[in-house]
Amino acid sequence: MVASRLAKRLLHYDLQTYGQYYQLLNSGQHAHEFQLMVNILTTNETYFFREPKHFSFLQDRVIKTWRGDNFRLWSAASSTGEESYSIGMLLAEGLGLRKWEVFGSDVNTEVLETARKGVYLMDRLDNMEQRYLDKYCLKGVRSQEGYFRVDEKIRSRINFEQINLKMTLPRSLGQFDVIFLRNVLIYFDTETKQEIVNRVVAALKPGGYFFISHSETLHSIKTELSMVMSSIYQKPCK
Ligand SMILES: C[S@@+](CC[C@H](N)C(=O)[O-])C[C@H]1O[C@@H](n2cnc3c(N)ncnc32)[C@H](O)[C@@H]1O
């Protein structure tokens, strides 16, 4: 997979071997190439309301009972933004004009650009309920036919920035009530998973919820979290 994805970069530079491409990356003469390689190598599949049980839990068990003054949620591998906007729609429904925000981050700069635009193909709607489409999405006309844009009232509450989960997190990140870290741990070995989970869980408020994908597990990972149900965890309240 790595070889086939990078083959077009070898072609681009007219290189014969992956070793030559590695040297080019390290030469410091093509500053943007490293990020381009990261963008090519990451797998970014995502869609609206993926794994619907998580959204039901968020709506019924978290948002409905929320009593704080600024609800903060981090989508820590946001890809092109569908996860963040799905959450944003639930928050708009449940918390309305109260203070809430979603922070989406990813290592891939290209998907972040797509996420910031909030424009998607109509046929990518998958699990989205019609009422959310009617209320929070603007259907494109003329040259934008076949696309929709997430409404400004949702987009204004959601910010996207680049964060590499393998590095120390920025201090400015702050603490979150809920963190989604879905469909990304599968790409790491156990040691790296442990480091990432430690780092991310440190940004979770006491009593906060932590979501991974149903196809992932924290079995070999040591954490202070307790399982609420399969793939949903909670940090102990102090
Ligand atoms: C399969 S997508 C998951 C998107 C979304 N969370 C979902 O479940 O639908 C995985 C995302 O993780 C991102 N990713 C991979 N390695 C990363 C890292 N070290 N730091 C931050 N994001 C990373 C990829 O760029 C990709 O967009």
PDBQT file of the ligand as one rigid body, heavy atoms in Angstrom, charges set to zero:
ROOT
HETATM    1  C1  LIG A 301     -10.245   6.559   8.908  1.00  0.00    +0.000 C 
HETATM    2  S1  LIG A 301     -10.158   8.262   9.330  1.00  0.00    +0.000 S 
HETATM    3  C2  LIG A 301     -11.316   8.356  10.681  1.00  0.00    +0.000 C 
HETATM    4  C3  LIG A 301     -12.205   9.566  10.582  1.00  0.00    +0.000 C 
HETATM    5  C4  LIG A 301     -13.311   9.653  11.647  1.00  0.00    +0.000 C 
HETATM    6  N1  LIG A 301     -12.773   9.742  12.972  1.00  0.00    +0.000 N 
HETATM    7  C5  LIG A 301     -14.262   8.495  11.550  1.00  0.00    +0.000 C 
HETATM    8  O1  LIG A 301     -14.260   7.623  12.422  1.00  0.00    +0.000 OA
HETATM    9  O2  LIG A 301     -15.036   8.426  10.563  1.00  0.00    +0.000 OA
HETATM   10  C6  LIG A 301      -8.585   8.296  10.195  1.00  0.00    +0.000 C 
HETATM   11  C7  LIG A 301      -7.982   9.688  10.269  1.00  0.00    +0.000 C 
HETATM   12  O3  LIG A 301      -6.883   9.662  11.180  1.00  0.00    +0.000 OA
HETATM   13  C8  LIG A 301      -5.915  10.565  10.718  1.00  0.00    +0.000 C 
HETATM   14  N2  LIG A 301      -4.606  10.293  11.315  1.00  0.00    +0.000 N 
HETATM   15  C9  LIG A 301      -3.757   9.273  11.029  1.00  0.00    +0.000 A 
HETATM   16  N3  LIG A 301      -2.639   9.380  11.767  1.00  0.00    +0.000 NA
HETATM   17  C10 LIG A 301      -2.794  10.493  12.534  1.00  0.00    +0.000 A 
HETATM   18  C11 LIG A 301      -1.964  11.136  13.511  1.00  0.00    +0.000 A 
HETATM   19  N4  LIG A 301      -0.755  10.660  13.815  1.00  0.00    +0.000 N 
HETATM   20  N5  LIG A 301      -2.432  12.262  14.084  1.00  0.00    +0.000 NA
HETATM   21  C12 LIG A 301      -3.662  12.754  13.764  1.00  0.00    +0.000 A 
HETATM   22  N6  LIG A 301      -4.469  12.190  12.867  1.00  0.00    +0.000 NA
HETATM   23  C13 LIG A 301      -4.047  11.064  12.256  1.00  0.00    +0.000 A 
HETATM   24  C14 LIG A 301      -5.937  10.363   9.201  1.00  0.00    +0.000 C 
HETATM   25  O4  LIG A 301      -5.393  11.456   8.503  1.00  0.00    +0.000 OA
HETATM   26  C15 LIG A 301      -7.433  10.154   8.932  1.00  0.00    +0.000 C 
HETATM   27  O5  LIG A 301      -8.064  11.335   8.499  1.00  0.00    +0.000 OA
ENDROOT
TORSDOF 0
